[in-house]
């Protein structure tokens, strides 16, 4: 492939991104790095390719959270007009005041703050948006405790905030109402007992080091059996329509854990304290990234891989509606057994601020909603 030498670094990286989507392992991907990026630092190449995947995480979140009626990637460059830069996406959000269509440029980091972009670059995006008379927003991904959080700013907010984003802006910008995030908060402290058996159990999740998951019990003042396999001595358990996601959900609430060996296998026990909280958006995306396909490969290991599967008809992904339903079922089981709820909904921001942000996004309806 002698023509590779004529490709720019950006073109090579985009080509590597597409190849990485089809690779099941890092080892498999390494040979393509050697082929397409010879002479480059492999670690830096991986870092930059991963940056493209994080950009796709924005589209994935919009899909999973059901906040958009459409999201279209705009992966082209304008011909003959280098003064324009095309944003990453054309998005139509759903809100209580109707649909909101806009261009969205995505910036990502694995830190608490993104880097600052130049005023010249911002102006080139603004000129493009103005040609189509649509608002321009900047979506910035920052990272907190391993979860990605999205800060969505109007271009005016983005410029006022130094053409960058940091964790302190969450959830203080107008775009926050478009993403509709909230906190999942532990209302009742509990001890979670994940029970594994060395013996094969039909339909049970398998852990290579522990065995087959046979039970999941939350201990409060009463043991709340959330999941059990069909062994004859198993206690009654709730009939979760999405039980396969149950363990993944509880895994997001990390806490000190201990191991207890018993006759049937082993129990992994962790204590989850009251008021322990996780952002709904981070939980939703991470659950989908850890799902395994029929070959035992984490098909959501990067957002681009999962989006590619969805484009080809895959419908096994976990949406906002399904996650909220799962939390409701957990609480219903806890109420029936122990007269308590394990999880609550922690609102982010003040209601008055939400209305103020909606007024900024929909200035033509601000007066109507104030009356």
Secondary structure, DSSP 8 states (H G I E B T S, - for coil): -GGGGGS-HHHHHHHHHHHHHT-SSHHHHHHHHHHHSTTS-HHHHHHHHHHHHHHHHHHHHHHHHT-EEEEEE-----TT-TT----SEEEEEEETTEEEEEEEEEEE-SSSB-----HHHHHHHHHHHHHTT-EEEEEEEEEETTEEEEEEEEHHHHHHTTS--BGGGTTTSTTHHHHT--EEEESS-EEEEEEEESS--TT--EETTTEEEEEEEEESSSEEEEEE-S-TT-------TTGGGHHHHHHTS---EEEEE-SSEEEEEEEE-TT-EEEHHHHHHHHHHH-B-TTS-BTTSSHHHHHHHHHTT------HHHHHHHHHHHHHHHHHHHS--SEEEE--S-HHHHHHHHHHH-HHHHHHHH-
